Structures are given as structure tokens and as C-alpha cells.
Amino acid sequence: MNQNISPKRGAAIAGFSALVLLVLTAAFDNQWLDNWRETQAGDGGSTAHSWFAGPVRALSALAWRATKVDGEPGRLYFGMLAEPLIAVLLTFLLLMLVCRGVGAQRGRWALFLGGWFVTGVAASVALIAGTGIAGIAVAGGKIDPDAGTYFGRGDVYYTLITFGLFFGMFAGWLVGFTAVLVYGSTEGSQNDGDERATREYPSPVIDYSDYSPPSYSPTSSSSASGPTGSNDDYSFTPTSPYSSNEPTPGYSGYDPGNAPTEVSAPRPESDPYGGGGRPH
């Protein structure tokens, strides 16, 4: 039976994958690259970077600020700062859950697709939670201080989920690829651990080559001992004192068929009359 990924190995896979996502958001979505992202996304109407506009716009969904801007509300600052942290944490937890259902030996594709999908789900939830903290409409790096956030409206959730899945489409493959790399590098360690945990020690082998069963003689049976404790043999044999002079076939160990046949002359009868004649 194919075992699933162990909890220790799954934690290593999810941990390294979440770390890669954290590095990506920290390096790409910081406030110092805000102007570069706007230029590459073509927000000013430029189409020179049309091939990069979509991915850059999607990866800007978890934009965060290390310092507050003048006049920026505190809730907006903490909301945007919480979005990438929540996304990384949820990616770690969801990827650990995915690892529990992936085989320990042949689960690369399942782990890759699972890591790709959970990245988008985690980003969507993080955007919803960050927007709730900010208290204003924050989606995909767009800030509208004049618009309020009404969580009773479905289009708000749809917009945030769309941005989150859009982010996962371009960033999730990197998370899934990292998970597969860690999966392959830790495959041998889990196999060794499973062998140590399920190792069965064989039973000792007993050598019966020198063993010989004891020989039992019919004349040395302890069950035939008499009341005095002697081991007298009462078997019916030709030399037994309890047998007749002439052996009886079938009741002794003597077979008369193999003995030579002796023919004896008839014994002469004595004449009581002395004359040798018999009266008529």
C-alpha cells in the first residue's frame, strides 16, 4: 500500500514553499517598486509592455507598505501589511493539508497542482481579511479612500476573489514547483524512516540437521514394568519362558515358514505281549 507524506515531511514541504512566497511578495510587492509596477502594468495607457502588464498587475495584488504615507489612515496601513502575511500563513496551512493526501513516492503532479491552487485560495482569503481590517476598498493595490467597504454586497467579494485567484495563477506555479523540489529531495529520508519504523526482525532459525529422534526398543518400555518396578518383558517370543516349546505362528516373532523341515521316524511301539504279535 502506498503511504502518504508524513507530517514531518509535509511541514518541510509547506514551510519552504511558504518561505518562497514570502520572499516573492517581500521583494516584488514592496512600496519601493510601486512606481516600476505601475509603469510595467501600463496604467498610464502605454502598451509597450503589454506582455508584462497582466502578470505584473496580478502580482501587485498583495502590495504592502513598510511605512505609512502622509495622511494615510492607520487601518489602511495595517490592512495592506496584513494581506501578504495572511496569504503566506494560509498557504503554509493549506499546503500541509494537501500533503496529507499526496502519496509519499508518486505524488509530484498532485503536489504541484495542489500548491498552485492553494496559493490562489490563500491570496483570496487574505485580500478579504485585509480589506476588512483596512475598512476601505483595497483590491489589487488600488486604494480608494472615498469608497466604503460594504461586505453585504457580493461584487466586493467577487472582486477580491478574482484578484486573489489572478495572483495565484502567476505566483502559484512557483509555490508548486518549490514543493515538488522539496518533495524530491526528502523522498529518501522518509523511506529510511518508514523502514526503521516498520522493520520486522526475523525469528531465529533453528538448525535441526544434528537432531536424531530417540530409538525405542520394545523390550525397554517403562509402561510394562511390574508392581515391583522391574522392567520384565512379557512379550510372546520364541525364547520367552512363558511360551510353549513349539512356537505358534502369528503369536510370536518366530516365523516357522523360514525354518527347515525335519522329518523324524515314527517311534516304535512296545509290545505288551512280548511275542511281537498283536491279538486279533
C-alpha positions in Angstrom: 0.0 0.0 0.0 1.4 3.4 -1.0 1.8 5.6 2.1 1.1 9.3 2.2 3.5 12.1 3.1 4.5 12.0 6.7 3.6 15.1 8.9 7.2 16.0 9.4 8.0 15.8 5.7 4.8 17.7 4.8 5.8 20.5 7.2 9.1 20.8 5.5 7.5 21.0 2.1 4.9 23.5 3.1 7.4 25.6 5.1 9.9 26.0 2.2 7.0 26.8 -0.2 5.6 29.4 2.0 9.0 30.9 2.5 9.4 31.3 -1.3 6.0 33.0 -1.4 7.1 35.4 1.4 10.3 36.2 -0.4 8.4 36.9 -3.6 5.9 39.3 -2.0 8.6 41.0 0.0 10.8 41.6 -3.0 8.2 42.4 -5.6 5.2 44.0 -3.8 7.0 46.5 -1.6 6.4 50.2 -1.8 9.8 50.9 -3.4 8.8 49.1 -6.6 5.4 50.7 -6.7 6.3 53.2 -9.5 8.0 50.4 -11.5 5.0 48.2 -11.3 2.7 50.9 -12.4 4.9 51.6 -15.4 5.1 47.9 -16.4 1.4 47.4 -15.9 0.7 50.1 -18.4 -1.7 52.0 -16.1 -0.8 55.2 -17.9 -2.1 54.0 -21.3 1.3 52.7 -22.5 1.2 49.4 -24.4 4.9 49.0 -24.7 4.9 46.3 -22.0 1.6 44.6 -22.9 3.1 41.1 -22.3 4.1 42.0 -18.8 1.1 44.1 -17.9 -1.1 41.2 -16.9 1.4 39.3 -14.7 2.6 42.5 -13.0 -0.9 43.7 -12.3 -1.8 40.3 -10.9 1.3 40.1 -8.7 0.6 43.5 -7.3 -2.5 42.3 -5.5 -0.6 41.8 -2.2 1.2 45.2 -2.3 2.3 46.3 1.1 3.9 49.3 2.8 6.7 49.4 5.3 6.0 52.9 6.3 2.8 55.0 6.3 2.2 57.6 3.7 1.4 61.1 5.0 -2.3 61.4 5.7 -2.8 57.6 5.3 -5.2 56.1 7.8 -3.7 53.6 10.2 -6.3 51.0 9.4 -5.3 51.1 5.7 -1.6 50.6 6.6 -2.2 47.6 8.8 -4.7 46.1 6.4 -2.3 46.2 3.5 0.5 44.9 5.7 -1.6 42.0 6.9 -2.6 40.8 3.5 0.8 39.2 2.5 1.3 37.8 5.9 -2.1 36.1 6.0 -1.6 34.8 2.4 1.8 33.2 3.4 0.3 31.7 6.6 -2.7 30.2 4.8 -0.6 28.9 2.0 1.5 27.0 4.6 -1.5 25.5 6.4 -3.4 24.6 3.2 -0.3 23.0 1.7 0.2 20.9 4.8 -3.4 19.7 4.3 -2.6 18.9 0.7 0.4 16.9 1.7 -1.7 14.6 3.9 -3.5 13.3 0.8 -0.4 13.0 -1.5 1.5 9.8 -1.9 5.0 9.5 -0.4 6.5 8.3 -3.7 4.4 9.2 -6.7 2.7 12.4 -5.9 4.7 15.1 -7.7 1.9 16.2 -10.1 -0.7 16.2 -7.3 1.5 18.2 -5.1 2.4 20.7 -7.9 -1.3 21.3 -8.8 -2.3 21.4 -5.2 0.3 24.0 -4.3 -0.7 26.1 -7.3 -4.4 26.1 -6.4 -4.0 26.8 -2.6 -1.9 29.8 -3.4 -4.8 31.5 -5.2 -7.2 30.4 -2.4 -5.0 31.8 0.3 -4.5 35.1 -1.6 -8.3 35.5 -2.0 -8.9 35.0 1.7 -6.0 37.3 2.6 -7.5 40.1 0.4 -10.9 39.7 2.1 -9.4 39.8 5.6 -7.1 42.7 4.7 -9.9 44.7 3.3 -11.9 44.1 6.5 -9.0 45.4 8.5 -8.5 48.4 6.3 -12.1 49.4 6.4 -12.0 50.8 2.8 -11.9 49.3 -0.7 -8.5 47.8 -1.2 -8.2 45.4 -4.1 -5.2 44.6 -6.3 -3.2 47.5 -4.9 -5.9 50.0 -5.7 -6.9 52.4 -3.0 -10.0 54.5 -3.0 -10.2 56.4 0.3 -13.6 57.9 -0.6 -15.3 54.5 -1.1 -16.5 52.4 1.8 -16.4 48.7 2.0 -19.8 47.0 2.2 -19.4 43.3 2.9 -23.1 42.8 2.2 -22.5 43.4 -1.5 -21.5 40.3 -3.4 -19.5 42.2 -6.0 -17.0 43.2 -3.3 -16.2 39.5 -2.6 -16.2 38.7 -6.3 -13.6 41.4 -7.0 -11.3 40.4 -4.1 -11.6 36.7 -5.0 -10.8 37.5 -8.7 -7.7 39.4 -7.7 -6.6 36.6 -5.4 -7.0 33.9 -8.0 -5.3 36.1 -10.5 -2.4 36.4 -8.2 -2.3 32.6 -7.7 -2.3 31.9 -11.4 1.0 33.7 -11.8 2.6 33.0 -8.4 1.2 29.6 -7.6 3.3 27.7 -10.1 6.4 28.9 -8.2 5.0 27.6 -4.9 4.0 24.3 -6.5 7.5 23.9 -8.2 9.2 24.6 -4.8 7.0 22.0 -3.2 8.0 19.4 -5.8 11.7 20.2 -5.3 11.5 19.7 -1.6 9.4 16.6 -2.1 12.0 15.0 -4.3 14.9 16.0 -2.0 13.2 14.5 1.1 11.9 11.3 -0.5 14.8 9.1 0.7 14.6 10.4 4.2 11.0 9.3 4.6 11.7 5.9 3.1 14.5 5.4 5.7 12.3 6.5 8.5 9.5 4.2 7.4 11.9 1.3 7.2 13.1 1.9 10.7 9.6 2.3 12.0 8.2 -0.8 10.3 11.3 -3.0 10.3 10.4 -6.6 11.2 13.1 -8.8 12.7 13.0 -12.4 11.5 12.6 -15.2 14.0 15.8 -17.2 14.9 16.4 -20.1 12.6 16.9 -23.4 14.5 19.1 -26.0 12.9 17.7 -29.5 13.0 20.4 -31.1 10.9 22.1 -32.7 14.0 18.9 -33.8 15.6 18.0 -37.5 15.6 14.9 -39.0 17.2 15.5 -41.4 20.1 15.1 -45.1 19.3 12.6 -47.0 21.3 13.1 -50.8 21.9 10.0 -53.0 22.6 11.9 -54.6 25.5 12.6 -51.3 27.3 9.2 -49.8 27.7 8.6 -48.3 31.1 4.9 -48.9 30.8 5.4 -52.7 31.1 7.1 -52.5 34.5 5.5 -54.7 37.1 4.4 -53.9 40.6 7.9 -54.3 41.9 9.3 -51.7 39.5 11.2 -54.3 37.3 11.2 -53.9 33.6 10.5 -57.6 32.8 9.4 -58.3 29.3 6.3 -60.4 28.9 6.2 -60.3 25.2 5.4 -63.6 23.4 8.7 -64.6 21.7 10.3 -67.9 21.0 12.8 -67.5 23.8 10.3 -66.3 26.3 9.8 -68.6 29.3 6.1 -68.0 29.0 5.9 -69.5 25.6 5.4 -73.2 24.7 8.2 -75.4 23.3 6.7 -75.2 19.9 6.2 -71.7 18.6 2.7 -70.9 17.4 2.5 -69.0 14.2 1.1 -65.5 14.4 1.7 -65.1 18.2 5.4 -64.7 18.3 8.2 -63.1 16.4 9.3 -66.6 15.2 8.3 -67.5 11.7 8.3 -71.3 11.2 7.9 -70.9 7.5 11.6 -70.0 7.2 12.8 -72.9 9.3 14.0 -76.1 7.6 11.5 -79.0 7.7 12.7 -82.0 9.7 11.2 -85.5 9.1 11.5 -87.8 12.1 10.9 -91.6 12.0 8.0 -92.9 13.9 8.7 -94.1 17.4 8.4 -97.9 17.8 5.6 -99.1 19.9 6.3 -101.5 22.7 4.6 -104.9 22.6 2.9 -105.7 25.9 2.5 -109.4 24.9 6.2 -109.8 24.3 5.6 -112.0 21.4 5.6 -109.4 18.9 2.2 -110.3 17.7 -1.0 -108.4 18.3 -4.1 -110.5 19.2 -6.8 -110.4 16.7 
